[in-house]
């Protein structure tokens, strides 16, 4: 008996997805869905809790991805709003920007005018050490104040005087002791002394200075600059009374005793001419700082006068010469050097930025540079809003950075030696609203202190918990599509009936 054959049946139509580009049952569409779910989980369980945490303690919070992550040149923010506290600086302010300067009231003036004084933060106090008075005579007096975290200072008072007058000395606070290094004596000649003062444990004040015989300089120096390293201090350049010198000495910290040791010579300041030949590079009244494994020296004067050259010394990491400057050099790139040099200019360092300010004929101009990770200086930046006003066009002032503020103490104006002080904020506020490519910055709560920290943890945990519940609901909905459709249909019908 013959059997009836089965018919060919219907044609199976394969469903298409993603605008018909992908097979709904294929690997391509599965990969797209897996990627979407992965990104969604990261957003819900990581990104949003992170934003909730920072939105609690920061003044602003950003959402999205700025293109500057991939290329800084693509960071386009056509809409920016900054707080009024930034005054006249651009919005957003370039890195390193100084807010407009504020002269302090007469109640905070120095007891007497001072020029070429050294300034140092020592313990709880900030000390203005020595310097010359209006007649040009070196002084032994020390004036003391306290700089508050908000940038306000107390009235200046008399501190413990130095054992002898000093002007153009270098001062540093290292390993719990303040040091006043070299300087001009009462006869106007460089000295080889180092005065040391340790703050009293009970009061935080230095009550007496003593001469350190262990740190006596190898030769007299004045107008030298000091730079702090993790394992000691460098004394760079200065004058021996005959002219600028290129010596570099280091006093290394004894790891056992915790005290500074006798000065040891390092590679002297050196530059290179157009043909690449090395030549001495003497400096006096320069500024120096250690950044990473580099010792930067800028500004000051050489034998011909004020110089624009920036010198950079390499600090060795070899065992035999560890911590020593082994060689110096300058770059052939003119952008590395200062755009102009002025007699009586001064400088400081803040947030790894190098600043150069004031001096004769500068009209109060201030420039700054931000070395890159390789120690190179891309350019020196000038912003007119950050310059010193005409009333504060200073020479030979004593700058000091405390917190987010820089202070200029004493110095000389067009009217002569001054008792004035001035301050500026080094931290312009960020825009409280920005609209850029693929991201937006909006105001946040900005709750500071321990309370803000604890609330930020609660906010992050709360958002993460809510997102986790949302993920569970989404998973249930996709795993029970028919029930989900029926439930949604029921809700729509209920709204229609109530309407």
SVG drawing of the C-alpha trace seen along z (x, -y; Angstrom):
<svg xmlns="http://www.w3.org/2000/svg" viewBox="-14 -108 99 110">
<polyline fill="none" stroke="black" stroke-width="0.4" points="0.0,0.0 1.3,-3.3 1.7,-6.1 0.8,-9.6 3.8,-11.9 4.0,-14.9 3.6,-18.2 6.5,-20.7 4.8,-22.9 5.1,-26.7 8.2,-28.8 10.0,-29.9 10.6,-33.7 13.7,-34.7 13.0,-37.9 15.3,-40.9 16.3,-43.4 18.1,-46.7 16.4,-48.3 16.6,-45.1 20.4,-45.0 20.8,-42.0 19.3,-38.6 17.2,-38.6 18.4,-35.1 22.0,-35.6 25.2,-36.4 25.4,-40.0 22.1,-41.0 23.0,-39.0 26.3,-40.9 24.6,-44.2 22.1,-43.4 24.9,-42.1 26.8,-45.3 23.8,-47.4 23.1,-45.5 26.7,-45.7 26.8,-49.5 23.5,-49.7 24.7,-47.7 27.9,-49.8 25.9,-53.0 23.5,-51.9 25.8,-50.1 29.0,-52.2 28.6,-55.5 25.4,-56.8 26.5,-55.9 29.9,-57.6 28.1,-60.7 25.8,-60.7 28.8,-60.4 30.7,-63.4 27.5,-65.4 27.2,-65.4 30.6,-66.8 31.5,-68.8 30.2,-72.2 29.6,-70.9 29.1,-67.6 29.5,-66.6 27.5,-64.0 28.7,-62.4 32.1,-62.1 34.2,-65.2 36.0,-64.8 39.1,-66.2 39.6,-62.7 40.6,-61.6 42.0,-64.9 42.3,-68.2 41.9,-70.2 38.3,-68.8 37.2,-70.2 34.6,-72.6 32.3,-74.3 30.3,-77.0 28.3,-77.7 30.2,-78.5 29.0,-80.3 31.4,-81.1 30.7,-82.5 31.2,-86.2 34.2,-85.5 36.3,-84.9 36.0,-88.6 37.5,-89.6 39.4,-86.4 38.1,-84.3 35.5,-81.6 36.7,-78.9 40.1,-80.2 43.2,-78.8 45.3,-76.5 47.5,-78.5 45.4,-81.7 45.7,-84.1 42.6,-86.0 42.9,-89.8 45.2,-91.1 43.9,-92.5 46.0,-94.9 45.7,-94.3 44.4,-97.1 46.8,-99.4 46.1,-97.4 48.1,-94.5 51.1,-96.6 54.6,-95.7 55.9,-97.6 58.7,-98.9 59.5,-98.9 61.5,-95.9 63.2,-95.2 65.1,-92.0 63.8,-90.2 63.4,-86.4 60.1,-84.8 59.3,-81.4 56.5,-79.4 57.8,-78.0 55.5,-76.1 52.3,-78.0 53.8,-81.3 55.0,-83.0 58.2,-84.9 59.6,-87.9 63.3,-87.6 65.9,-90.5 66.0,-92.6 66.9,-96.2 65.1,-99.2 64.4,-102.4 68.0,-103.5 69.3,-100.2 70.9,-98.9 70.6,-95.2 68.3,-94.4 68.3,-91.7 64.6,-92.1 62.0,-89.3 58.3,-90.1 55.8,-87.3 52.2,-86.7 49.7,-83.8 48.1,-83.0 44.6,-81.5 43.3,-78.8 40.8,-81.3 43.7,-83.5 43.3,-86.1 46.4,-87.1 46.9,-88.4 48.6,-91.7 52.4,-91.5 54.3,-91.4 57.9,-91.3 59.5,-87.9 62.8,-86.7 65.5,-88.7 68.5,-87.1 71.9,-87.1 73.1,-89.5 71.6,-91.6 71.0,-89.8 69.6,-90.9 69.2,-88.9 69.4,-85.7 67.7,-82.4 65.2,-80.9 63.6,-77.5 61.7,-75.3 62.9,-71.7 62.5,-68.8 61.0,-70.9 63.6,-73.7 63.8,-77.1 67.1,-78.0 68.3,-81.5 71.2,-80.9 73.9,-83.4 72.9,-86.9 74.5,-90.3 75.9,-91.3 75.9,-94.7 78.9,-95.6 77.0,-94.8 79.2,-91.8 78.0,-88.2 78.3,-85.9 78.8,-82.2 76.5,-81.7 73.4,-79.7 71.0,-80.6 68.6,-77.9 65.4,-78.3 63.1,-75.5 59.5,-76.3 58.6,-75.8 56.4,-72.8 54.0,-74.6 53.6,-77.8 54.6,-76.9 56.9,-80.0 60.6,-80.4 62.0,-82.1 65.7,-82.1 68.0,-81.7 71.4,-80.0 74.3,-79.8 74.7,-76.3 78.4,-75.4 77.5,-72.1 75.9,-74.0 78.4,-76.8 78.7,-77.5 81.8,-76.5 82.1,-80.2 80.1,-83.4 76.9,-83.8 74.1,-86.3 71.2,-86.4 71.2,-82.6 68.1,-80.6 67.1,-77.5 65.1,-74.5 63.7,-71.7 64.1,-68.0 62.8,-65.0 66.2,-64.2 67.7,-67.6 68.0,-71.2 69.9,-72.7 71.5,-76.2 71.8,-77.5 73.9,-80.4 74.1,-83.7 77.0,-86.2 80.3,-86.0 80.6,-89.8 82.4,-90.0 79.6,-88.9 77.1,-86.1 78.4,-82.5 77.2,-79.2 77.8,-77.0 75.2,-74.4 75.5,-72.9 73.3,-70.3 72.8,-69.6 71.5,-66.0 69.4,-64.7 71.0,-62.1 68.4,-59.3 69.7,-58.2 69.9,-61.5 67.2,-63.4 69.6,-66.4 71.0,-68.1 74.6,-67.4 77.5,-69.6 77.1,-71.1 78.4,-69.1 79.1,-70.4 76.8,-69.3 77.2,-70.0 77.5,-73.8 74.9,-75.8 75.7,-75.3 74.1,-76.4 75.0,-75.7 75.7,-78.2 74.4,-78.0 77.2,-75.6 76.4,-73.3 79.4,-74.1 78.9,-74.1 79.5,-77.4 79.0,-78.5 75.6,-80.0 76.0,-82.1 72.8,-83.3 71.9,-85.6 68.3,-86.4 66.9,-83.5 64.0,-81.3 64.4,-77.5 62.3,-74.5 62.4,-70.7 59.7,-69.0 60.1,-65.2 63.7,-64.5 64.3,-68.0 65.7,-71.1 64.4,-74.2 66.1,-77.6 64.5,-80.7 64.8,-84.4 67.5,-86.3 70.6,-87.9 73.9,-86.8 77.0,-88.9 75.2,-90.8 72.0,-91.6 68.5,-90.1 68.3,-86.9 65.4,-85.0 67.2,-81.6 65.6,-78.8 68.0,-76.1 67.0,-72.5 69.2,-70.1 68.8,-66.4 68.7,-64.8 70.4,-61.4 68.6,-58.2 71.9,-56.2 73.0,-54.6 76.5,-56.3 75.1,-59.8 71.6,-59.4 69.8,-62.8 72.6,-64.9 72.3,-67.2 74.7,-65.6 74.1,-67.8 72.5,-71.0 71.0,-72.0 68.8,-74.5 66.5,-73.7 67.0,-75.2 63.2,-75.8 62.8,-79.5 59.4,-78.8 61.2,-77.3 62.7,-80.6 61.0,-83.6 59.4,-86.1 61.2,-88.9 63.5,-89.5 63.4,-92.3 65.7,-93.5 64.2,-93.0 61.7,-90.4 60.6,-87.5 58.8,-84.2 57.2,-81.3 55.8,-77.8 52.3,-76.6 50.6,-73.4 53.8,-72.6 53.4,-75.9 56.4,-78.2 55.6,-81.9 57.7,-85.0 56.4,-88.5 57.2,-92.1 60.5,-93.9 61.7,-97.2 59.9,-98.1 57.5,-95.1 54.4,-97.2 53.4,-94.4 53.3,-91.7 53.1,-88.1 53.8,-85.0 53.7,-81.4 54.6,-78.0 53.4,-74.4 56.2,-71.9 55.0,-68.6 55.7,-65.1 59.1,-65.2 60.1,-68.4 59.7,-70.5 58.0,-73.9 55.5,-74.2 55.1,-77.9 54.9,-80.8 51.3,-82.1 50.4,-85.8 46.9,-87.0 46.3,-90.7 43.7,-90.1 46.3,-88.3 48.9,-91.1 49.8,-93.3 47.9,-96.6 49.9,-99.8 49.7,-100.5 51.4,-97.1 54.1,-97.2 56.7,-95.7 60.4,-95.0 62.3,-92.7 59.2,-91.7 59.0,-88.5 56.4,-86.0 55.0,-83.0 52.3,-80.5 49.9,-79.3 47.0,-77.1 45.3,-78.5 46.7,-82.0 49.9,-83.8 51.1,-86.7 53.6,-89.5 55.2,-91.1 57.2,-94.3 59.4,-95.2 59.7,-98.5 57.2,-100.5 57.6,-103.7 57.3,-105.5 60.1,-103.6 60.3,-100.8 56.8,-99.7 55.2,-98.2 52.4,-96.8 51.2,-93.3 49.0,-91.9 47.3,-88.6 45.7,-86.8 43.8,-83.5 45.5,-80.9 42.4,-78.7 39.7,-80.3 36.3,-78.6 35.3,-76.2 32.3,-77.0 29.1,-76.1 27.4,-75.3 29.0,-74.1 27.5,-72.7 30.0,-70.8 30.2,-68.1 28.5,-65.0 28.7,-66.3 27.1,-68.9 28.3,-70.3 25.6,-71.4 25.7,-72.7 25.9,-70.2 25.4,-70.3 29.0,-70.8 28.6,-69.6 32.0,-69.8 33.6,-68.1 32.9,-64.7 29.1,-65.3 29.4,-65.6 31.6,-62.6 29.2,-60.4 26.2,-61.7 28.1,-61.0 28.5,-57.3 24.8,-57.1 23.9,-58.8 26.0,-56.4 24.7,-53.4 21.1,-54.5 21.5,-55.1 23.2,-51.7 20.4,-49.9 17.7,-51.6 19.5,-50.7 19.9,-47.1 16.2,-46.8 15.6,-48.4 17.9,-45.8 15.9,-43.0 12.7,-44.4 14.1,-44.8 15.4,-41.2 12.0,-39.9 10.2,-41.9 12.4,-40.6 12.2,-37.0 8.4,-37.2 7.5,-39.2 3.9,-37.9 3.1,-38.7 4.8,-42.1 2.7,-42.9 -0.5,-41.8 0.4,-44.0 1.1,-47.0 -2.1,-46.4 -4.0,-46.2 -2.5,-49.6 -3.5,-51.3 -7.0,-50.0 -7.3,-51.1 -6.1,-54.6 -8.7,-54.8 -11.5,-53.7 -10.5,-56.3 -10.2,-59.0"/>
</svg>
